[in-house]
Amino acid sequence: MSLDGAHQPPRLQPVHAFSTASVEPARQFEAWQALCGAFLELTVPGDPRAGYAARCTTWKLGPLALASVTAPETRHRRTLPQIRRDAIDHWVIRLPHHGIQRIRTGTGSAEMPAGLPFVLSLARALEGERSDLAWTDLFVPRDLFPGLSTVIDRSLHRPLGSSLGLLLSQYLGALNLQLPGLTEAELPRLVTATRAMVSACIAPSPETRDAAAPLLDQARLERARNAIRQNMRSPTLTPKRLCRLVGMSRSQLYRLFEPMGGVARHIQAERLREAHRALADPDNARDIHEIAEDLGFFDASAFSRIFRREYGCKPSDVRAAALSGTGEIPLRQSPAQAPAGTLTALLRALR
């Protein structure tokens, strides 16, 4: 219930959260084995009694489950006797956030770099090792994709480095970060969105892409916006270069940004927002012209004119308010420019 007495929808809660920090160091690896040993055999290269700082948070999302894990260097193995014993045949879509994982199966070996998702099958024997690693696992039951099993199995044990794979990486990253802010009422749409993204990105076809079209467009848009934020100080950031950075055609990029006034307009708006943040920071001692030039505005009078048109005040007004301690002049935004969480925007696309 909120402070004004209105009922708030219940938030999603993890079904399991565990950290070995609650266990004495000599027994930490033993405790971790007890958590994971049901379907994996684990060993460490050093003394297992020397400590093993690991943690895992698991969320139940209808027929899916998502686990966020951090663990030290480990060797792992899943054997045929284990598969026969536990009868778990889920796919696992894994996104390593940092670190390297190597996997060996009866058909070969592969190295999985950070930032790219890949698919494992708990119905297949495998072994491998990983460095100190943080990752997100999405557990997917096979009966959720009855017509795509063969196609998904062809994608096993290799990085999904295509543009669609990168969109899936972005989606899983957003899912991991934003689950605590979602409500139980949003769970059905979340399951629908996740199923559509997995189908379209791992087993693309005209049908799966059509079903996920709004989600894919929103994910592409967010990816392009992230690239703009990361490269806004580059004087060569143009729509043409942005196409290369995000792997999109010019027409596709222009279509995505059309509701926001166009690509060039959005790049300019992001640079102006960054300039506003710098000017509103009382600890930022750089001159106004230095801040403007750092963001690609090399004509001082043009910068002042554009800034005033965007915010209704001069850059010097924002700097003066920050230095006087009277508070930051509000950053005026139109609804089309207001930032939104990636996952929230994706779910909104399903409405």
N, C-alpha and C positions, 0 to 999 in steps of 0.2 A: 504494500500500500504506500502511495506517495505521501508527501507532507501535507498536501491539500485534501487527503482522504480518498482520492480516486484510486480505484483498483488498478494495479499494473499487471500485465501478463507475466506469468512465471517465466523466469529465465531458464535457458538450458543449463544443465549441470552435468559435469563429468560423472561417469559411472565408476571410475576408478582413478586414483591418483596415488603414486608411490614414489618415494625417494629413498635411496640407500643412506641418506644423511641421518636418518632416524635409527640406523643400525651401527653397532661398533665396527670400526674398519676391518677387523679380522674376519668378520662374517658378512661383509657387504656383498661380495661376489656370490656367496652362498645364497643370500636373500634374493639376488637378481636371478640366479639360476632357478630358484623356486618359482619366480614369476614367469620366466620365459621357457623353462625346461619342458613344458607340456608339449611343445612342438619344435623346439630347437635344442641341439646340444651345443653348449658354449664352453670355450676355454680361453684363457688369457695367456699372453706370452711370458709374463713374469710370475711372481708369487701371488696367488689369489688372496692371500691373507694380508697383502700390503695395502688394501683399500681399493674400493671400486665405486667411484662417485657417479651414480646414474639416476635418472628419474624418468617417469613415464606418466602421462595423463591420457586417459581414454574416454572418448565420447561415444555414446550409442546414438546413431542417427537412423532410426527406423531399421531397415534391413542392413544398413551399413554400419561400420565402426571406424573411428578415426583415432589414431594414437600419435601423440607428440612425444618423441623420445630423444634423450641425450645420454650417451654412454661412451666409455673409454674404448681403446683398441681391444678388439676381440676377434677370435676365430669362431665360426659357427658352422653347423652341419645339420641337415635334415635328411634322414635316411628312409629307405623304403619300409623297414619295420615300423618306424614312427608313423608313417603315412597310413599304413594298414591299421595300426593301433588306434589312432585318433580320428581317422576318416575326415579330416579337415581338408577341403579342396578349394578354399577361397583363392581368388586372386588378391594380390597385395600390390597396390600402386604406391611406390615409394618415391618420395622427393627428398634427397639429401640436401640439407641447408649448408653444411660445410663438411669437409672430410671426403675420403675416397673409400669406395667399397668395391671389392673384387669378388666375382662369382664364377664358380665352375660347375658345369653340369655334364651329363653324358654326351652332350653335343658340342661342347666347347667352353671357352671362358670369355669373360668380358669385364671391363672396368667401368664403374659407374661414377662419373664426376658429379660434383655438387652443382645444383641448380637445374638439373635435367631429371624429369621423372622417368621411371622405368617400371616394368611389370614383372612381378614374381608370381609363381603358382605354388601354393602349398600342396598341390597334388603331384609335384615333381621333386625328385631327390636333387639336392644341391649342397654345395659347401663353399666356403670362402672366408675372407677376412675383411675387416674394416679398420680404418684408422679411428682416432677419436672423432666421433660423428654425432651430429644432430640431424634428425630427420622426421618427416611426417609420413605415416603409413595410413592408407585408406584400404580397409578390408572390404572386399566386394564379393558377395556370394554369386556363384555361377548362375543360379536360377534367376538372377536379376537381368541377365542378358541371354535368354535361351537361344536366340538366333545368331549370336555373335561369337560364340565360344571359339570356333575355329579361327576366326579373324584375330581375336584377342590373343589366343595362344601363339599365333605367328609373331606377335610383338614381344614375346617373353625375353627377358635377360639382355636387353639392349637399350641404351639411352634413347629417349624419344626427343630427338633434337630438331624435329621439323617445327615450322611455325605453329602448327596445332599443338605439338608437344609443349612448346613454350607457353602457349595459352593455358594448357592444363596445369603447368607448373605454377603460373600466376594464380590460377583458381585455387589450387591446393594450399598455396601460401596464404591466401586471403582467408580460406576456410579455417586454417589453423589459428590465425591471429584473431579472427572476429567471432568465433563461436561463443565466447563468454558473453558477448553483447546481444546475442539473438534470443528470441523467445520460443517457447514450446509451440506457439501458434504458427511460427514460421517453418517448423520442421517439415511438414509435407512438401512445401515449395522447395525447401533445401534439398530434400531427397530427389525431387523431380529435376532440379537444376543439376545436381551432381550426376545423376544418371545420364542426362542429356549431354553434359560436358565430356564424360568418359566415353560415351558412344561416338560423339563427333570427333574427338581428338585421337582416340586409339583405333577405332574401327570406322574411319570416315566413309561415307557413302552419300549419295544425294538425299536419301531419306533421313539419315542421322544428322546431316548438316542442316537440312531444312528444319528439323525439330528443334535444333539448338541455335538457330540463326540469331535470335535476339541476344542470347547469352554470349555467343561468339563475338558479335559486334561490340557488346559492352566490354568484354574482356580485351578485345583489340584496342578499343578506345582507351581503356585504362593503361594498357601497355604503352600506347603512344604518349599518353600524358606523363607516365613515369619517365619515358625517354626524354621528353621536353624538360622536365624538372631536373634530370641529371645532366643535361647538356645546355641549359639555358645561358650559361656564360660563354659558350662557344660562338664566335662571330660567324661561323659557317653553318650555324643551325638554320636551315631553310626547309621548306616542305620537301624539296627533292632529297636532301640528306636524311630527313626524318623517315622517308620511305625506305631508304637503305637500312637505317638503324633498326626498324621494326619489321622489315620484310613484307611490306605492303605495296600494292600498286598505288599510283598517284590518284586514280579515280576512287579507289576504296578509301584512301585516307581523307580525301576531300569530302566524300559522302558522310564519313563518321563525324567530321568536325563541322558540317554545315549547320546543324542546330545551334552551335556555339559561336557562330559568326565567322567560321573559316579557320584554317590551320594557322595562317600568319597572325590572325587576330588573337588566337589562343596563346601562341608563343609570346606575343607582346604582352598579353594580360598576365602571364606567369612571371615575366621579367618585371613588370610593374609591381606585382605583389611582393616579389623578393626585394625590390627597391624599397617598398613601403615598410617591410619588416626591418630592413637595415636602418632606415631613417628613424624608425620608432624605437630603436634600441639605444638607450642612453649610454651604454658602454661602447658603442661603435663610434670611434673618433674620426673615421674617414670623412673627407670633404664630400659634399653632395655630388660634385662632378666626378669624383673617383668612384663612388657607388654607381653612378649612372654609366660610366664608361665600362666598368666591370661587367655590366649587364647588356652591353651592346648599344647604349645610347650615347653617341659621340658628339651630338649637337646639344649643348646645354639648354638653349632656348626651346628646341623641339622637345626635349625630355620634359621640361617644365610644363609645356603646353599639353602634351599627351597625358602627363601625370594629373594635371588639374582637370582635364576632361574625364578621366577615370574616377577620381576620388573627390572632386569638388573643392580641392584645396591645393596649395603649392607644396612642392617638396620641402621648402624651408619652413612651412607651417608645421609639418609633421616633426621635423627636426627640433624646432623651437618648443613644441609641446612636450617632446621626450626629455629635453634638457631642463625644462622648467619644472618637471615633475607633476604637471597637471593631468597627465594621463595620455594614452595613445589615442590619436584621432581615429575613429572607426574606419575599418577597411570596408568600403562599399562594394558589394558584389551583386550581380544579377543572379537569379536562381539557376540559370544555365551554366554559370561559372562556379557556383558553390561546390566545393569538393564533397565527394561522397565516398563512403567506404566501398571498396571493390565488391565485396560479397553482397552488401546491402543493395547496391545498384544492380547486380546480377539477378538477385531475387526479385527486384522491382520489375525487371524486364519480363518476368513470367506472368505478370498480372494481365 
